[in-house]
């Protein structure tokens, strides 16, 4: 087993995703399986940053036809007991990170010892239909256009633990200013992790509690799969494109 990549964990999670993507795609991992491994590694690193002391390492190598990613956390707070077969609730109060990691990886193990916690994710090289992420991390772009039915929030780039607070702040500002009917066009989102999903859920619930509605549009590819895997489509209102989302807002306004 030859170690093929190793680097310290930093706040620049996007660069880590690009490194994982580059190595794993070069090793032959493609499609949904490539996306899933990048997603799982992202969740493991964010867990170190948010719940550990922020110090650890990421390693990746190829082992007998499997791409292996190892994330270590020197604080050692993560234990095997944190893995649960039960899907978290959709109220947005708990994260989906560990549960999703176990769902999308071929094999996920957590070990705890004197040197801290160690998460190992394995994915067998195979083909699938969803195209790889490709390209470098994009900064999040959030633009608001005021339409008769309500604000249209156009989101582009990577929606992750670093950038999702930006979207949450924009939506929260709209809600607190009385604009409770909101359409969000996510067709430009290239990556979404559990932090981004939590913002979508919390924002949707907040709009409904204020008597309004938040509708998502342009949900395709890996983002659509994430929503289906977590059961979030039972809570979120989704339409194919921005105009359909705005039409739904108009219908709800007329019926309220």
C-alpha positions as CSV (number, residue, x, y, z in Angstrom):
1,X,0.0,0.0,0.0
2,X,1.6,3.2,-1.1
3,X,0.4,6.5,0.4
4,X,-0.4,8.8,-2.5
5,X,-1.5,12.0,-0.9
6,X,-1.5,13.6,2.6
7,X,-2.1,17.1,3.8
8,X,-3.2,18.9,7.0
9,X,-6.8,19.9,7.5
10,X,-7.4,23.6,7.0
11,X,-10.4,25.9,6.6
12,X,-10.0,25.6,2.8
13,X,-12.3,22.6,2.4
14,X,-12.8,23.4,-1.3
15,X,-9.2,22.7,-2.1
16,X,-9.4,19.5,-0.2
17,X,-12.4,18.4,-2.3
18,X,-10.5,19.3,-5.5
19,X,-7.5,17.2,-4.4
20,X,-9.7,14.2,-3.6
21,X,-11.5,14.6,-6.9
22,X,-8.2,14.8,-8.9
23,X,-6.7,11.7,-7.3
24,X,-9.8,9.6,-7.3
25,X,-10.8,10.4,-10.9
26,X,-7.2,9.7,-11.9
27,X,-7.5,6.3,-10.2
28,X,-10.5,5.5,-12.3
29,X,-13.4,6.5,-10.0
30,X,-16.1,8.2,-11.9
31,X,-19.7,9.4,-11.9
32,X,-21.8,9.2,-8.8
33,X,-19.2,7.2,-6.9
34,X,-16.6,9.9,-7.4
35,X,-19.1,12.5,-6.2
36,X,-20.0,10.4,-3.2
37,X,-16.4,9.9,-2.1
38,X,-15.7,13.7,-2.4
39,X,-18.9,14.3,-0.4
40,X,-18.0,11.9,2.3
41,X,-14.5,13.3,2.7
42,X,-15.9,16.8,2.9
43,X,-18.3,15.7,5.7
44,X,-15.4,14.1,7.7
45,X,-13.2,17.2,7.4
46,X,-16.0,19.6,8.3
47,X,-16.7,17.4,11.4
48,X,-13.1,17.9,12.5
49,X,-13.3,21.6,12.0
50,X,-16.7,22.0,13.7
51,X,-16.6,19.4,16.5
52,X,-12.9,18.5,16.9
53,X,-10.2,21.0,17.6
54,X,-9.6,21.6,13.9
55,X,-6.3,19.7,13.8
56,X,-5.9,16.6,11.8
57,X,-4.9,15.1,8.4
58,X,-6.4,13.8,5.2
59,X,-4.7,10.9,3.4
60,X,-5.7,9.2,0.2
61,X,-4.4,6.1,-1.6
62,X,-5.4,3.3,-3.9
63,X,-5.7,-0.2,-2.3
64,X,-6.6,-3.3,-4.4
65,X,-9.1,-1.5,-6.6
66,X,-10.4,0.8,-3.9
67,X,-9.8,4.5,-3.4
68,X,-9.3,5.0,0.3
69,X,-9.6,8.3,2.2
70,X,-8.5,8.6,5.8
71,X,-9.4,11.6,8.0
72,X,-7.8,11.8,11.4
73,X,-8.8,14.1,14.2
74,X,-6.3,14.7,17.0
75,X,-9.0,15.7,19.5
76,X,-10.4,12.1,19.3
77,X,-14.0,13.0,20.1
78,X,-15.5,10.9,17.3
79,X,-16.2,7.3,18.3
80,X,-17.8,4.3,16.6
81,X,-20.9,4.9,18.8
82,X,-21.6,8.0,16.8
83,X,-22.6,5.9,13.8
84,X,-26.3,5.3,13.7
85,X,-28.4,3.4,11.2
86,X,-31.4,5.7,11.8
87,X,-31.8,8.6,9.4
88,X,-31.8,12.0,11.2
89,X,-35.1,13.9,11.3
90,X,-35.8,16.6,8.8
91,X,-36.3,19.4,11.3
92,X,-32.8,20.8,10.6
93,X,-31.7,20.5,14.2
94,X,-29.3,17.6,13.5
95,X,-26.8,17.1,10.8
96,X,-26.9,14.3,8.2
97,X,-23.1,14.1,7.9
98,X,-22.2,10.8,9.5
99,X,-25.4,9.1,8.4
100,X,-24.8,10.2,4.8
101,X,-21.2,9.1,4.8
102,X,-22.2,5.6,5.8
103,X,-24.9,5.5,3.1
104,X,-22.8,6.6,0.2
105,X,-19.5,4.8,0.9
106,X,-18.8,1.2,0.1
107,X,-17.2,0.9,3.6
108,X,-16.9,3.4,6.4
109,X,-15.1,2.7,9.7
110,X,-14.4,4.9,12.7
111,X,-11.6,4.1,15.2
112,X,-10.7,5.9,18.4
113,X,-7.4,5.6,20.2
114,X,-4.6,7.4,21.9
115,X,-3.7,9.3,18.7
116,X,-7.3,10.6,18.3
117,X,-10.1,9.5,16.0
118,X,-9.7,8.0,12.5
119,X,-12.3,7.8,9.8
120,X,-11.7,5.6,6.8
121,X,-13.8,5.7,3.7
122,X,-13.5,3.2,0.9
123,X,-15.0,3.3,-2.6
124,X,-14.5,0.6,-5.2
125,X,-13.6,1.9,-8.7
126,X,-16.6,1.6,-10.9
127,X,-18.6,3.5,-13.5
128,X,-21.9,5.3,-13.1
129,X,-24.0,7.8,-14.9
130,X,-23.6,11.2,-13.1
131,X,-20.7,13.2,-14.4
132,X,-17.8,14.1,-12.0
133,X,-17.7,17.6,-10.4
134,X,-14.8,18.7,-12.5
135,X,-13.0,22.0,-12.2
136,X,-11.9,23.9,-9.1
137,X,-14.1,25.0,-6.2
138,X,-16.4,27.9,-7.0
139,X,-17.1,30.7,-4.5
140,X,-20.7,30.9,-3.7
141,X,-22.7,33.5,-5.6
142,X,-26.1,34.7,-4.2
143,X,-28.1,37.2,-6.2
144,X,-31.6,38.5,-5.3
145,X,-34.0,39.7,-8.0
146,X,-37.3,41.1,-6.9
147,X,-40.2,39.6,-8.9
148,X,-44.0,40.2,-8.5
149,X,-44.5,36.8,-7.0
150,X,-41.6,37.3,-4.5
151,X,-37.8,37.5,-4.4
152,X,-35.9,35.1,-6.7
153,X,-32.6,34.0,-5.0
154,X,-30.1,32.7,-7.6
155,X,-27.4,30.6,-6.1
156,X,-24.2,29.4,-7.9
157,X,-21.0,27.7,-6.8
158,X,-20.4,25.3,-3.9
159,X,-22.9,25.3,-1.0
160,X,-20.9,23.9,1.9
161,X,-20.0,24.5,5.6
162,X,-18.0,27.6,4.7
163,X,-20.4,29.2,2.2
164,X,-23.9,28.1,3.4
165,X,-24.1,30.8,6.1
166,X,-24.0,33.3,3.3
167,X,-27.2,31.9,1.8
168,X,-28.8,31.5,5.2
169,X,-28.1,35.2,5.9
170,X,-29.7,36.4,2.6
171,X,-32.8,34.3,3.2
172,X,-33.1,35.3,6.8
173,X,-32.8,39.0,5.8
174,X,-35.7,38.5,3.3
175,X,-37.9,36.8,5.9
176,X,-37.3,39.3,8.7
177,X,-38.1,42.1,6.2
178,X,-41.5,40.5,5.5
179,X,-40.7,38.8,2.2
180,X,-41.9,35.4,3.2
181,X,-42.5,34.1,-0.4
182,X,-39.2,33.1,-1.8
183,X,-38.0,31.2,-4.9
184,X,-34.4,29.8,-4.9
185,X,-32.8,28.8,-8.2
186,X,-30.2,26.2,-7.4
187,X,-29.3,25.2,-11.0
188,X,-25.9,26.8,-10.6
189,X,-24.9,24.8,-7.5
190,X,-22.1,22.4,-8.2
191,X,-21.7,20.9,-4.8
192,X,-23.9,20.7,-1.7
193,X,-23.0,19.1,1.6
194,X,-25.1,18.5,4.8
195,X,-24.5,22.0,6.0
196,X,-26.1,23.4,2.8
197,X,-28.9,20.9,3.1
198,X,-29.5,22.1,6.7
199,X,-29.8,25.7,5.5
200,X,-32.4,24.7,2.9
201,X,-34.5,22.8,5.5
202,X,-34.2,25.5,8.1
203,X,-35.1,28.3,5.7
204,X,-38.1,26.3,4.3
205,X,-39.5,25.7,7.8
206,X,-38.9,29.4,8.8
207,X,-40.8,30.6,5.8
208,X,-43.7,28.3,6.5
209,X,-43.8,29.3,10.2
210,X,-44.2,33.0,9.0
211,X,-47.1,32.0,6.8
212,X,-45.1,32.1,3.6
213,X,-43.4,29.6,1.2
214,X,-39.9,28.8,0.0
215,X,-39.7,27.0,-3.3
216,X,-36.5,25.4,-4.7
217,X,-35.8,25.2,-8.5
218,X,-33.2,23.7,-10.7
219,X,-32.5,20.8,-8.4
220,X,-30.6,18.2,-10.6
221,X,-27.8,15.6,-10.5
222,X,-26.0,15.1,-7.2
223,X,-28.2,17.7,-5.4
224,X,-31.4,15.9,-6.4
225,X,-29.9,12.6,-5.2
226,X,-28.9,14.2,-1.9
227,X,-32.5,15.4,-1.3
228,X,-33.9,12.0,-2.3
229,X,-31.5,10.0,-0.2
230,X,-32.3,12.1,2.9
231,X,-36.0,12.2,2.3
232,X,-35.9,15.9,2.1
233,X,-38.3,16.1,-0.8
234,X,-41.1,15.3,1.7
235,X,-40.4,18.7,3.3
236,X,-39.0,20.9,0.5
237,X,-41.1,22.4,-2.3
238,X,-39.3,21.8,-5.5
239,X,-40.0,22.8,-9.1
240,X,-38.0,22.2,-12.3
241,X,-37.1,25.8,-13.0
242,X,-37.3,29.3,-11.6
243,X,-40.4,30.3,-13.6
244,X,-42.3,27.3,-12.3
245,X,-41.2,28.1,-8.7
246,X,-42.4,31.7,-9.1
247,X,-45.7,30.5,-10.5
248,X,-46.2,28.3,-7.4
249,X,-45.5,31.3,-5.2
250,X,-48.2,33.3,-7.1
251,X,-50.7,30.4,-6.7
252,X,-50.1,30.3,-2.9
253,X,-50.4,34.1,-2.6
254,X,-53.7,34.0,-4.5
255,X,-55.0,31.2,-2.3
256,X,-53.9,32.7,1.0
